[in-house]
Amino acid sequence: MSGHNKWSSIKHKKGAADAKRSASFTKIIRELTVSARMGGGDPKMNPRLRVAVDKAKDVNMPKENIEKAIKKGTGELEGVNYEEMTYEGYGPNGVALMIHVLTDNKNRASAEVRSILSKHGGNLGAAGCVSWMFDKKGVIIIDASATSEDNLMEVAINAGADDVQNSEDVFQIYTSPESFAVVLDHLKSAGITHKYAEVEMVPKNLIKLDEKKIDSVEKLVDVLEENDDIQKVFTNYETE
């Protein structure tokens, strides 16, 4: 899994700004609703919903808001029907982009993604143009002070994780999408708290960019992530 160390470290260090965007109540509510619609309203039986509920609790979303979003997904309450899509394309300097969207208006979302890309040096591509550059993986980041590497390795690997890596002040655990929730449950049972946990599109290889070139890419990603329809943006670059 060469390169993932630096990639996860970059994501971790971006920190506050990324956390603020991902903490958007609007985006979390949409994820709660869609997760419940796809897998049912019981977090114990629906791993994707369980992760969404944890994220909602992490940002102190009121319990009634969480329950209402889930009930809209299961049909117990009337709600908006969100569609889930992934757009593929390129940013400045040839950086690959995978843009995950949850929207109640596909035409609006498509037009806005296309407009943002064109205004910031990117372009929308055909389905499959960059997805081959990524693997779908569960990514769990643990503060290095939370446990020893040997203990974490034992818990995670025994639970079905693919790999555990040490990067500066954090450990990164990689799992298959199928074993992601199981590994999270085992970590919780072992008293190991995570700082970040998502199923993501992890780049197979990274392209190196200098600081000046990275600025233009990050500006594009920031604008994309400010859009309420856009849940996540995945890229494949690192600092030279």
CORDA-V236790 format. One record per residue. N is the residue number from 0. RES is the residue in one letter. SS is DSSP state (A for helix, B for strand, O for the rest). Layout:
n,res,ss
N,RES,SS
N,RES,SS
This chain:
n,res,ss
0,M,O
1,S,O
2,G,O
3,H,A
4,N,A
5,K,A
6,W,A
7,S,A
8,S,A
9,I,A
10,K,A
11,H,A
12,K,A
13,K,A
14,G,O
15,A,A
16,A,A
17,D,A
18,A,A
19,K,A
20,R,A
21,S,A
22,A,O
23,S,O
24,F,A
25,T,A
26,K,A
27,I,A
28,I,A
29,R,A
30,E,A
31,L,A
32,T,A
33,V,A
34,S,A
35,A,A
36,R,A
37,M,A
38,G,A
39,G,O
40,G,O
41,D,O
42,P,O
43,K,O
44,M,O
45,N,O
46,P,A
47,R,A
48,L,A
49,R,A
50,V,A
51,A,A
52,V,A
53,D,A
54,K,A
55,A,A
56,K,A
57,D,A
58,V,O
59,N,O
60,M,O
61,P,O
62,K,A
63,E,A
64,N,A
65,I,A
66,E,A
67,K,A
68,A,A
69,I,A
70,K,A
71,K,A
72,G,A
73,T,A
74,G,O
75,E,O
76,L,O
77,E,O
78,G,O
79,V,O
80,N,O
81,Y,O
82,E,B
83,E,B
84,M,B
85,T,B
86,Y,B
87,E,B
88,G,B
89,Y,B
90,G,O
91,P,A
92,N,A
93,G,A
94,V,O
95,A,B
96,L,B
97,M,B
98,I,B
99,H,B
100,V,B
101,L,B
102,T,B
103,D,O
104,N,O
105,K,A
106,N,A
107,R,A
108,A,A
109,S,A
110,A,A
111,E,A
112,V,A
113,R,A
114,S,A
115,I,A
116,L,A
117,S,A
118,K,A
119,H,O
120,G,O
121,G,O
122,N,B
123,L,B
124,G,O
125,A,O
126,A,O
127,G,O
128,C,O
129,V,O
130,S,A
131,W,A
132,M,A
133,F,B
134,D,B
135,K,B
136,K,B
137,G,B
138,V,B
139,I,B
140,I,B
141,I,B
142,D,B
143,A,A
144,S,A
145,A,A
146,T,O
147,S,O
148,E,A
149,D,A
150,N,A
151,L,A
152,M,A
153,E,A
154,V,A
155,A,A
156,I,A
157,N,A
158,A,A
159,G,O
160,A,O
161,D,O
162,D,B
163,V,B
164,Q,B
165,N,B
166,S,B
167,E,O
168,D,O
169,V,B
170,F,B
171,Q,B
172,I,B
173,Y,B
174,T,B
175,S,O
176,P,O
177,E,O
178,S,O
179,F,A
180,A,A
181,V,A
182,V,A
183,L,A
184,D,A
185,H,A
186,L,A
187,K,A
188,S,A
189,A,O
190,G,O
191,I,O
192,T,O
193,H,O
194,K,O
195,Y,B
196,A,B
197,E,B
198,V,B
199,E,B
200,M,B
201,V,B
202,P,B
203,K,O
204,N,O
205,L,O
206,I,B
207,K,B
208,L,B
209,D,O
210,E,A
211,K,A
212,K,A
213,I,A
214,D,A
215,S,A
216,V,A
217,E,A
218,K,A
219,L,A
220,V,A
221,D,A
222,V,A
223,L,A
224,E,A
225,E,O
226,N,O
227,D,O
228,D,O
229,I,B
230,Q,B
231,K,B
232,V,B
233,F,B
234,T,O
235,N,O
236,Y,B
237,E,B
238,T,B
239,E,O
